[in-house]
């Protein structure tokens, strides 16, 4: 795999072998009917070839493609694809992909091949995204945000404590700026609205934990998702909260800029610079909660310390929990 040195944007999609499908999807993105004859004329192929490619396209990306005799073909809903040219305004090298198994996996592979940080990878669809504790993060084509941002940190493992919480602060800032005013942070790396999951963060590491390492920051946000299958927890999306579709490219540019500024401050001052704001954004602060994992406990959520560890007031006194395989949930009864 060849990566550009300091280039801004790779070609929006890999057109080799899929160029007709890319062109078809762009033509149909407006949600209006287009006849097979006109589509074929634009692309220089037969109507039969158009139909064959549309069938493959619909199956590969689970698109709701409608076919009406006498009218032609259309997508059930308009599709606003991410704009590679506008993403350049983020000021960081960006790879925009048609589809990816996992943007984090691709970023880790790029680092193995000596690609320099910072850079970002975005995909219109993710088929095997990874969440915390092995959960998957998948979604429909062109409706959500699947993003990985890679940032280099110097000074060893102690310098990265609380990184996921600082990233959470950056994400909620952007969500609130785009109208999701009730977005809150659930320790350590989820974003909720009224108890329903809106976004998640997964940070992986590459490099020397004793010296210089790269943070591989995976972020998934339900932007315009309206329906979902096989989700085992309450969820929401920006669309569900606002009632209108959110412009994903503008959201992505704002998030990339915010991440760059946040991580620059984090590299200098650590999580302490974000602790107060994290508390202001925290879900369930002061409420009865339960911590599950190897060291389960229940009590009242006090907050987090300067390293981002969870502080829990229990009957036995205050306890401290780091991340790892520990998870937090609201208690079903007061403790």
N, C-alpha and C positions, 0 to 999 in steps of 0.2 A: 504494500500500500504506500503510495507516495503522498506526502503531505507538503504543502507549501511552507516556505520559511516564514515570512511575515506578510503573506498575502491576506487581503481582507476577506473575500468571500469566494469560496469554491463555486463552480457552476451549480445552480440551484438543485438540479437533480442529475442523476446519471442517465443520460438519454440512450445509451447503448442497449439495444434489445428491447427497450420499452418506450422509444420515442413517440410512437403513435399513441400509446396509452396516455402519456404525459400531455400530448397535444389535445387529445380528446377530452381529458378531464378539464383542461383549461377552457376549452370551448363550452363545455357543459356547466361550468362553475356558476354561471349566472342563474341557474334554476329554471331557465326558459326552455321551451321545446325547440329542438333543432332536427330537421329532417335528415334521414340517412343519406339522401342524395346530396344535400349541401355539405354535410360533414365529409362525405367521400370526395366531393369536388375540392374542398379546402385542403384535404390531406393527400389528394392525388391517388386515391384507392377506390375500389368498388364498394357498393353498399354492403355486400356480403362480408367484405373484409372489415368494414366498420362494425357490423353486428358481432363478428367473432371477437374483435378486440374489446368491445363493450362488455361482452359476457365474461371475458377473462378479467377485465378491470373490476367489474362488480364482485366477482368471486374472490379476487385477491385482497380487496380492501373493504369488503362487506358494505358496499355502497348501495343505497336504496335507489336503484335506477328504474325509471318508469318508461314503458314503451306503449305508445298509443297509435294505432293505425290512422294514417292521414295527418298526424301531427309530428310524429318522430319520437325522439328520446329526450328525457330530461332527468336531472337529479331531483329527488323529492324535496330537497331544501337547497338553497344556494350554498356554495362552498367558497369561503375566503381563504385561499392558500397563503402561507407565509411568504413574505416578499423579501427576496435575497438582497435586493438593492437597498431597501430601507433598513435591513438589519445591519448594514455597514455603518449606520449612524451610531451603533453601540460602541464603536471604537475598539473592538477586539476581533481577532480572526474568528470567523464563524463558518462552520460546515453545515449546510442545510440539506437534509436527506429526505428522499421520498419515503422510505420506510427503513426501520432499524429493529433488530432484535432487542437491543438495549443501548442507549446512548452512553451509559457509563462503561459498558464493556468495550465499545468502540474507542472511547477516550483512553482507557487503560491500555488497549492495544497500541494506540498511537504513541503513548508514552514509552512503551517497550521499544518502539521504533525510533525513539529519541526525538520525538516532537517536543518543541519548547512551549512552556506555558508563558502567558495565559492563552487559552483558546476555548471555544465553545462548540458544542455539537447540538443541533436541533433536528427533530424528525417530525414529519407529518403524522406518522403512525409508529407505534412501538408494540412489538408482538411478544416480547419476553422481558419487559421491564422488571427490575427488582426493587422491592421495597424492604423496609427494615424487617428483621426476623424472618426472612425468606419469603415474604408475601410478594405477590406479583402486582405490577402497576401497568395495566394495559388500557387501551381505549380505541375508539373509532378513528377513522382517517379524517384528518383536518379539523378536529373539533376541540382538542385539548392542547396543552403545552407539555412537550417532553424535551427536557433541556439538561445538558451537562456542561458545567463550567469548571475549568481546571485552573488552579491557582497555586503558585509555589510559596511555601513557607520555610523560613530558615530558623534554626535554633533547636531542633529536636522535638520529640513528642510532647514535651511540656508546653510548647508554644501553640499547640493545636487544641488544648482543652477548651471546651465550650464553643468550638467552631460551628457545630450544627445549630446551636441556639442563636449565635450571631447571624447566621444565614437566615434563620427563621424570622428574626427581627427585620432583616432586609426584605424578605418576601411579604410579610404583613404590611410593611410600609407601602409597597407597590400595590398590593391588593386594596388597601384603604384608599390610595390615591385614585384607583379605578372604580371606586364606589362601593366596595365590599367593606362597609364601615364596622360590621360586627365580627370581622375575622379575628380569631384569637389563637394563641399558641398553646398547644398541648405538649408538655414535656415528653420526650426530648425533641421531637422533630415532625410533628403534625400540625396542620392548620385546620381549625374547626370553625364552623358557623352554627351556633345554637346546638352544639354537640354532634354535628354532622361533618364528616371529613371533606374538606375542600382541596387540600394539597398535602404533599408529603416530601420529605427530604431524606436522601440517603447519601452519606459521605463515605467514600473509600479512599485509601491512601496508596501512594506509589512513591518509591524512593527510599532514602535512608532515614529511618525514624530517629537516628541519633544526630542528624545534621540537617540536610535539606530534603524536604519531601513535597510531593504534590497532593493537594486536596482535589479529589475528583468528586464534584458536588452535583449529584443528580437531583433534579426537581421535577415533580409532576404536579400539574395544576389542572383541575377540571374547569375548563374555560367555558365551552359552549355545549358540554354534554347535556343531553336531555333525557336519555334512557340508558340503562346499563343492565348487564346480565352478570351473574356469578360474582356479585360484590357482597362480601359477608359482613358488612357493617353499614350503618347509616351514612349517606353521602349527600353532597350537594355540589353545585357548580355555580360559576359566576352568572351564567344565564338564568339558572333557577332563582338566584337571589335578586337579580336586577330586572328580569323579564325582557331583556334585550341581549343581542349578541355582542360580545366583547371583541374588539379588533385585536387579534392575537399578535400581530407583528408589533404594534405599538406597545403592547404589554411586555413582549419579549425584550424589546429595546430598553424599556424602562428598567426591567429586572436585571439585565446584564450590566447596565450602568450602575445600578444600586449595589449589585454584588461586588463590582470592582472597587467602589468607594468603601463599602463595608469591610472587605477583606484587607484593604490597605490600612484602615484604622485598626482592625483586629491584629494584624501582623505587628503593629507598633505597641498597642496597649492591651491586647488580649481581651477576654470576654468582659472584664471589669468595666470596659467602656460602654457595654450594652446591657449590663445587668438591670439597671433601673428601668430602662425601656422595656426589657423582656417582662419584668414584673407587671408593668402597665398593660401589657398585651396578653398576659397569662390567663388561660382558662382555669376555673375552679380554685383560684387563689383564696385561701382561708376556708375552703370547703372540705368536707369529709371525702377522702379518696382511699383507694387501695392500690398498693404496689404489688405486682405479681412477678414471679421469677424465682430464682434460687433463694432469695431472701425476701419472702413476702411479708407485708405489714399493712396495717391500716392506721389512719390518723388524719390530721388536718394538714393540708398543703400550706407550708410556710413560704416556700419560694425556692430559689436556687442560690448557691454560694458563688464566689468569684471564679470558680472553675467550671460552673455550669452544672454541678451536682445537685440533685434534688434534696430538699430539706423537708422532713416530715416530722410533725409533732405527734408523738405516740404516748400512750399511758406510761411507757417506760422511759420517756424523755425524747429528745430530738435525735432523729436518725438521718444519716446521709446515704444517698444512693447515687451511684454513677450510672452510665448508660448501659451498653452491652445488651444482655438479654432481659433487662428489667423493663416492665411496661407499667403504665399508669392508667387508672380508670376511676370514674366517679363512683363513690360508694352508694350502694342501694339503700343503706340505712345510716343514720348519723352515728358517729363513734364517740 
